[in-house]
Amino acid sequence: MPDQLRQPFVVEEAADTVLAEIQQRVRHNGAPVVVGISGIDCSGKTTLARALRSAVRDSFTMEAVAVDDFIIPSGHRRRNGVAHIDYFENTFDHAAFASKVKDRVGSGDVDVVVGEGVFLFRREFIGLWDLKVWIEMDSRESVARGAVRDAEYFGSAGVARSEYEHRFVPAHHHHTERDDPMKQADIVFIVDE
């Protein structure tokens, strides 16, 4: 892997940086460039994917695939009794997500396929990505953002904060210890709040 690019996370600048990397990686054989955007909950992954869509509009066709669209209904999840491990292992159907990304790559009708979401750089799926983008943010900021963003979903900001503190952030720490996703990334954007 070439030297890792690190820079502050400013959405439009980040999209331009990723676009420049995509342009360098465009394959002459017609296969799409597959970009993974990952990081802790509420770090700006979806926001970056949307900005990237705008940035590539004039140069390439792009499709985004979000891991959030592959949430396993809670009644069908396996449980092991450890909330953060359950979130990491059993909340998302990562195999179906990876299959969808591969299907889009094989479709022949897009130049860029962007996968975005948490835990994308799990060791089982690291080979899926041509370009890996990690958004690094302090877990305290994830908790603060999540308490606001997900208050309605969880019924209150206090419950949302508790979910982030006891499930989402520990799952992120589990992922970083298990898979070292930031080290795997080609580009790291640093959120400085």
C-alpha angles and dihedrals in degrees: 000000000000120000112302115251114225126184141147115280110252106154102225093041090047091052090050090050092051091046091053090052091048090052089054091050101044107132121228091214092070098251115138123248108246114215125190119200113190143154142124120322114286094013096125104267096137091042090054092047090053092047090048090053089056092045095051095043094100096040110035145009112249139188125193123209116195122205087214086072088063100058112145111230108256093241090059099047122110112237129208097176098251107104099208094045089048089052092049097043106029113026099076130044094228093174091057090045092052090047090054091050090050091047090054091047090052095045094084093215101095134060097201130032114193121195115193134184147074123314095015093138095060109144090248092062106028091106091060093076129077091185122027119200119189124192109206117203134160112261091232089062090049089054092048094048093043093052089058099038097045102034093106093046093052095036098250143021089249093057091044090051090051092050090052094046096046105029117014102040094043088050089053090051089049089053093048092049093044101040108014090220096180090058089051093054125103091202127029121192115197118215108213110189 
